[in-house]
Amino acid sequence: MALVDDTSLKDGALRMSEATAGDYFALLKPRVMSLVVFTAFVGLVAAPVSINPMLAVVAILAIAIGAGASGALNMWYDADIDAVMTRTATRPIPSGRVAPGEALVFGLVLSALSVMTLGVLVNWLSAALLAFTIFFYAVVYTMWLKRWTPQNIVIGGAAGAIPPVIGWAAVTGNVSLESVILFLIIFLWTPPHFWALALFKSQDYERAGIPMMPNVAGEASTRRQIFAYAVILAPVGVLPWVLGYTSVGYGAVATLLGAGFLWYSWKVLVMPQDDRAMRPAKALFGYSLLYLFGIFAAYLADCVVERVLAIGGA
């Protein structure tokens, strides 16, 4: 048990917290963290040079801890709006299982630990990128953009797109065009993914006072912007093959996945105005998760196959 704040660090009311290990794990946003770890791992494997296996494990672990720290800091600051949104009301802080002060300290300690570990044991470029990612997500996006502009997820999406670049930098000590393309895929994927969610959760965002695109620009404008991003994302997803970084196998998978993204986005664009169930938006949201996983899984498989063939031909 710890004597901590009841609602925020700004008031003096104190209570006893009885948070469990599971509650602290939930603060890390494990589903988001798993996506961060996966994309960072792909960036690490895609790098053209090898890394000591132990250092690779350290790098991925540090990136995972940094991602979790960002999630904890996000939940600390957003506890007030999380409490009024149906999909977030059961999170550890608004449900009362973890006190805000505990979450803040937890996030800050993990942030420092992850950055210092990556810097001391791997290299300082990757550590600097990780520190920037944590700062951008926790401060620039969470504390500023999210409550200020409907472009919050567009600009803030940069934080979620950096992990493959961090993985690449952990191996090479630099940033290349190939790693930037991996960044762009996630960056362009983020707005249609979250705007699809915002379409069928618009009442949640309205209650919380968050200026998501459907609540500010309207559903019709949001649907058009989703489709516009899909039109850009589909060819960018194929760029690694076009530029010779991957084989035709990846190119074929990326083309099919991009065509699927365009199809689901088109269905959102033309869905009837009276479709209050928002079935096309829900379908796009689900498919977008499959798309990103499929793209990076194909990239990873292509890199592994290339390495195996290179070893076999040596």
C-alpha positions as CSV (number, residue, x, y, z in Angstrom):
1,M,0.0,0.0,0.0
2,A,1.1,3.5,-0.7
3,L,-0.3,6.9,0.5
4,V,-1.0,8.8,-2.7
5,D,-3.4,11.3,-4.3
6,D,-7.0,10.5,-4.7
7,T,-7.7,12.3,-8.0
8,S,-4.6,14.3,-9.1
9,L,-1.4,15.7,-7.9
10,K,-3.0,19.1,-7.8
11,D,-5.2,18.4,-4.7
12,G,-4.3,17.5,-1.2
13,A,-6.7,14.6,-0.7
14,L,-4.9,11.4,0.0
15,R,-6.0,7.8,0.1
16,M,-4.5,4.3,0.4
17,S,-3.9,2.5,-2.9
18,E,-4.2,-1.2,-3.2
19,A,-3.0,-1.6,-6.8
20,T,-2.0,-5.1,-8.0
21,A,0.7,-6.1,-10.4
22,G,-2.0,-6.6,-13.0
23,D,-3.1,-3.0,-12.6
24,Y,0.4,-1.7,-13.2
25,F,0.7,-3.9,-16.2
26,A,-2.5,-2.4,-17.6
27,L,-1.0,1.1,-17.2
28,L,1.6,0.0,-19.8
29,K,-1.1,-0.3,-22.5
30,P,0.0,-3.8,-23.4
31,R,-1.8,-4.0,-26.7
32,V,-0.2,-0.8,-27.9
33,M,3.1,-1.9,-26.4
34,S,3.0,-5.2,-28.3
35,L,2.6,-3.3,-31.6
36,V,5.5,-1.0,-30.8
37,V,7.7,-4.0,-29.9
38,F,6.8,-5.8,-33.1
39,T,7.5,-2.9,-35.4
40,A,10.7,-2.0,-33.6
41,F,11.8,-5.7,-34.0
42,V,11.1,-5.5,-37.7
43,G,13.3,-2.4,-38.0
44,L,16.0,-4.1,-36.0
45,V,16.0,-7.3,-38.2
46,A,15.7,-5.3,-41.4
47,A,19.0,-3.4,-40.7
48,P,21.7,-4.4,-43.1
49,V,24.3,-5.3,-40.3
50,S,24.1,-7.7,-37.5
51,I,23.9,-7.0,-33.8
52,N,24.9,-9.1,-30.8
53,P,21.9,-11.2,-29.8
54,M,22.1,-10.0,-26.2
55,L,22.2,-6.4,-27.3
56,A,19.2,-7.0,-29.5
57,V,17.2,-8.4,-26.5
58,V,18.3,-5.3,-24.4
59,A,17.2,-2.9,-27.2
60,I,13.8,-4.5,-27.6
61,L,13.3,-4.7,-23.9
62,A,14.2,-1.0,-23.5
63,I,11.9,0.0,-26.3
64,A,9.1,-2.0,-24.7
65,I,9.6,-0.4,-21.3
66,G,9.7,3.1,-23.0
67,A,6.4,2.4,-24.8
68,G,4.9,1.2,-21.5
69,A,6.1,4.4,-19.8
70,S,4.4,6.5,-22.4
71,G,1.2,4.6,-21.8
72,A,1.4,5.2,-18.0
73,L,2.0,8.9,-18.4
74,N,-0.8,9.1,-20.9
75,M,-3.2,7.4,-18.5
76,W,-2.1,9.7,-15.7
77,Y,-2.8,12.9,-17.6
78,D,-6.0,11.6,-19.3
79,A,-7.6,10.1,-16.2
80,D,-10.3,12.8,-16.2
81,I,-11.5,12.2,-19.8
82,D,-10.9,8.4,-19.5
83,A,-13.5,8.4,-16.7
84,V,-16.3,9.6,-19.0
85,M,-15.5,7.5,-22.1
86,T,-17.1,4.0,-22.2
87,R,-14.1,2.3,-23.7
88,T,-11.6,3.7,-21.1
89,A,-13.7,4.1,-17.9
90,T,-12.4,0.7,-16.6
91,R,-8.7,1.7,-16.9
92,P,-6.7,1.5,-13.6
93,I,-6.9,5.2,-12.7
94,P,-10.5,6.2,-13.4
95,S,-11.7,2.9,-11.9
96,G,-9.8,3.8,-8.7
97,R,-7.4,0.8,-8.7
98,V,-4.3,3.0,-9.2
99,A,-3.8,6.5,-7.8
100,P,-2.7,9.2,-10.2
101,G,0.5,9.9,-8.3
102,E,1.6,6.2,-8.5
103,A,1.0,6.2,-12.2
104,L,3.0,9.4,-12.7
105,V,6.0,8.1,-10.7
106,F,5.8,4.7,-12.4
107,G,5.8,6.3,-15.8
108,L,8.7,8.7,-15.1
109,V,10.9,5.9,-13.5
110,L,10.3,3.6,-16.5
111,S,11.0,6.4,-18.9
112,A,14.4,7.2,-17.4
113,L,15.2,3.5,-17.0
114,S,14.4,2.7,-20.7
115,V,16.4,5.6,-22.1
116,M,19.4,5.1,-20.0
117,T,19.5,1.4,-20.6
118,L,19.3,1.8,-24.3
119,G,21.9,4.6,-24.3
120,V,24.5,3.0,-22.1
121,L,24.2,-0.6,-23.4
122,V,23.3,0.0,-27.1
123,N,23.9,3.5,-28.5
124,W,22.8,7.0,-27.8
125,L,21.1,7.7,-31.1
126,S,18.5,5.0,-30.5
127,A,18.2,6.3,-26.9
128,A,17.6,9.8,-28.1
129,L,14.9,8.7,-30.5
130,L,13.3,6.7,-27.7
131,A,13.4,9.7,-25.4
132,F,11.9,11.9,-28.1
133,T,9.1,9.4,-28.7
134,I,8.2,9.3,-25.0
135,F,8.2,13.1,-24.8
136,F,6.3,13.5,-28.0
137,Y,3.6,11.1,-27.0
138,A,3.3,12.1,-23.3
139,V,3.7,15.8,-23.6
140,V,3.1,17.0,-27.2
141,Y,0.3,14.7,-28.1
142,T,-1.3,13.9,-24.7
143,M,-1.0,17.2,-23.0
144,W,-1.4,19.5,-26.0
145,L,-2.6,18.2,-29.3
146,K,-5.2,15.7,-28.1
147,R,-7.4,18.3,-26.5
148,W,-6.6,21.2,-28.9
149,T,-6.9,20.2,-32.5
150,P,-8.7,17.7,-34.7
151,Q,-5.3,17.0,-36.3
152,N,-4.2,15.5,-33.0
153,I,-3.9,12.0,-34.3
154,V,-2.2,13.1,-37.5
155,I,0.7,15.0,-35.8
156,G,0.7,12.8,-32.7
157,G,0.9,9.7,-34.9
158,A,4.6,10.4,-35.3
159,A,5.2,9.0,-31.9
160,G,3.8,5.6,-32.8
161,A,5.6,5.5,-36.1
162,I,9.1,5.9,-34.7
163,P,9.7,2.4,-33.2
164,P,11.0,0.8,-36.4
165,V,13.4,3.7,-36.8
166,I,14.6,3.1,-33.2
167,G,15.1,-0.6,-33.9
168,W,17.1,0.3,-37.0
169,A,19.2,2.9,-35.2
170,A,19.9,0.4,-32.4
171,V,21.7,-1.8,-34.9
172,T,23.3,0.6,-37.3
173,G,23.7,3.8,-35.3
174,N,22.1,5.8,-38.0
175,V,18.8,6.5,-39.8
176,S,18.2,5.5,-43.4
177,L,15.6,5.9,-46.1
178,E,14.5,2.3,-45.6
179,S,13.7,3.0,-41.9
180,V,12.0,6.2,-42.8
181,I,9.7,4.4,-45.2
182,L,8.7,2.0,-42.3
183,F,8.0,5.2,-40.3
184,L,5.8,6.6,-43.1
185,I,3.7,3.4,-43.4
186,I,2.7,3.7,-39.7
187,F,2.4,7.4,-39.9
188,L,0.0,7.3,-42.8
189,W,-1.9,4.3,-41.3
190,T,-2.6,6.1,-38.0
191,P,-5.2,8.7,-39.1
192,P,-7.6,6.4,-41.0
193,H,-7.2,3.8,-38.2
194,F,-8.2,6.1,-35.4
195,W,-10.7,8.1,-37.4
196,A,-12.6,4.9,-38.2
197,L,-12.7,4.3,-34.4
198,A,-13.8,7.9,-33.9
199,L,-16.7,7.5,-36.3
200,F,-18.4,4.9,-34.2
201,K,-17.2,6.3,-30.9
202,S,-18.0,10.0,-31.6
203,Q,-20.3,10.3,-28.7
204,D,-17.6,9.2,-26.3
205,Y,-15.2,11.8,-27.7
206,E,-17.9,14.4,-27.5
207,R,-18.6,13.7,-23.8
208,A,-14.9,13.9,-23.1
209,G,-14.5,17.2,-25.1
210,I,-11.8,15.8,-27.4
211,P,-11.9,17.4,-30.8
212,M,-11.7,14.3,-32.9
213,M,-12.3,14.8,-36.6
214,P,-15.9,13.6,-36.8
215,N,-16.9,15.9,-33.9
216,V,-15.3,18.9,-35.5
217,A,-15.4,18.5,-39.2
218,G,-18.4,16.2,-39.4
219,E,-18.7,12.5,-40.6
220,A,-18.7,13.3,-44.3
221,S,-15.4,15.2,-44.2
222,T,-13.9,12.5,-42.0
223,R,-14.9,9.8,-44.4
224,R,-13.3,11.7,-47.3
225,Q,-10.1,12.2,-45.4
226,I,-10.0,8.5,-44.4
227,F,-10.2,7.6,-48.1
228,A,-7.6,10.2,-49.1
229,Y,-5.1,8.7,-46.6
230,A,-5.8,5.2,-47.9
231,V,-5.0,6.3,-51.4
232,I,-1.6,7.6,-50.2
233,L,-0.9,4.7,-47.8
234,A,-1.5,1.9,-50.4
235,P,1.4,2.8,-52.7
236,V,3.7,3.8,-49.8
237,G,3.2,0.3,-48.4
238,V,4.6,-1.1,-51.7
239,L,7.6,1.3,-51.8
240,P,10.0,-1.1,-50.1
241,W,9.7,-3.5,-53.0
242,V,9.7,-0.7,-55.6
243,L,13.0,0.6,-54.2
244,G,14.5,-2.8,-54.1
245,Y,14.6,-3.3,-50.3
246,T,12.4,-6.4,-50.4
247,S,11.5,-9.2,-52.8
248,V,8.5,-9.5,-55.1
249,G,6.8,-11.7,-52.5
250,Y,6.6,-8.7,-50.1
251,G,5.5,-6.5,-53.0
252,A,2.6,-8.9,-53.8
253,V,1.4,-9.1,-50.1
254,A,1.7,-5.3,-49.7
255,T,-0.3,-4.7,-52.9
256,L,-3.1,-7.0,-51.8
257,L,-3.2,-5.5,-48.3
258,G,-3.2,-2.0,-49.7
259,A,-6.1,-2.9,-52.1
260,G,-8.0,-4.2,-49.1
261,F,-7.4,-1.0,-47.2
262,L,-8.7,1.0,-50.2
263,W,-11.8,-1.2,-50.5
264,Y,-12.7,-0.9,-46.8
265,S,-12.0,2.9,-46.9
266,W,-14.2,3.2,-50.0
267,K,-17.0,1.4,-48.2
268,V,-16.7,4.0,-45.4
269,L,-16.7,6.8,-47.9
270,V,-20.0,5.7,-49.5
271,M,-21.8,4.3,-46.4
272,P,-25.3,5.6,-46.0
273,Q,-25.8,8.6,-43.8
274,D,-28.4,6.7,-41.8
275,D,-26.1,3.8,-41.0
276,R,-26.0,4.5,-37.2
277,A,-24.4,1.1,-36.6
278,M,-21.3,2.4,-38.5
279,R,-20.7,-1.1,-39.8
280,P,-18.2,-0.1,-42.5
281,A,-16.2,2.0,-40.0
282,K,-16.0,-0.9,-37.6
283,A,-14.9,-3.2,-40.4
284,L,-12.2,-0.7,-41.5
285,F,-11.0,-0.4,-37.9
286,G,-10.6,-4.1,-37.6
287,Y,-9.0,-4.5,-41.1
288,S,-6.5,-1.7,-40.4
289,L,-5.1,-3.7,-37.5
290,L,-4.7,-6.7,-39.8
291,Y,-3.1,-4.5,-42.5
292,L,-0.4,-3.1,-40.3
293,F,0.4,-6.5,-38.8
294,G,0.4,-8.1,-42.3
295,I,2.7,-5.4,-43.8
296,F,5.3,-5.7,-41.0
297,A,5.0,-9.5,-40.8
298,A,5.6,-9.7,-44.6
299,Y,8.6,-7.4,-44.2
300,L,10.0,-9.5,-41.4
301,A,9.5,-12.7,-43.3
302,D,11.2,-11.3,-46.4
303,C,14.2,-10.2,-44.4
304,V,14.5,-13.6,-42.7
305,V,14.2,-15.5,-46.0
306,E,16.8,-13.2,-47.6
307,R,19.2,-13.9,-44.7
308,V,18.7,-17.7,-44.9
309,L,19.2,-17.7,-48.6
310,A,22.4,-15.6,-48.2
311,I,23.8,-18.1,-45.6
312,G,22.9,-21.0,-47.8
313,G,24.6,-19.5,-50.8
314,A,27.8,-18.6,-48.9
